[in-house]
Amino acid sequence: MAVPKRKQSNSRTGKRRSHDRLKPRQTAHCPKCTTVVPTHCVCPKCGYYMGRVVTEASDEG
């Protein structure tokens, strides 16, 4: 089994892990009802997506 000859430095480990963080979810405003919606998702308030109504509007709240 291969074993490293020297300990990997903290700096080198940090450089490798610099891209492992969580990125915030991209959001956009619905063009019909201006609700903040994640991109590429149907609007939960009006059911609008890609220029057409995909689902019926939910009557919550």
N, C-alpha and C positions, 0 to 999 in steps of 0.2 A: 504494500500500500504506500502511496506517495505521501510524504510528510514534508511540510515546509521547513526550510533550513533556518529561517529567521522569523521572528514574530512580526506580524503586519502592524504597521504604525497606526495610531489613532487617526492621524490625518488621512491616511490612505483609506481606512475604513469609512471615515466620514465622507470622503469624495465619492466612494461607491454608493453610499446610502443617500446621497443628496437628492436623488430622484425618487425615493421611496415614499415621500410624503403624500398625503391625501390632497387632491386638488378640489377647490370648491365647484359645486355643480353649476353649469352654465344655465342661466335663465334668460328669458326674453318676455316681452309683453305681448299678450294676445291682441291681434289687430282688431278684433271685434269688441271685446269687453275690457281690454287693458288690464287683465289680471296677470300677475307674474307667474309664468309657467316654465318648467324645464324645457329646453330646446328638444325638438323632435318628439314631442308628446302632445296628445290631445288635451285641449283645455278642459279641466274638470268642471268649470262653471257653465260654459256654453256649448261644449262638445265640438268646437271648431278646430280644424287642422288642415293645413295646406290648401286654403281657399274654399273649403266646403265643410258642411256639417257632417261629422262622422257618427256621433252618438247623440242621443237625446240629452237635454240639459237635466242635471240633477237638482232637485228641489230641497237642498239641505240648508238650513239656517234661515 
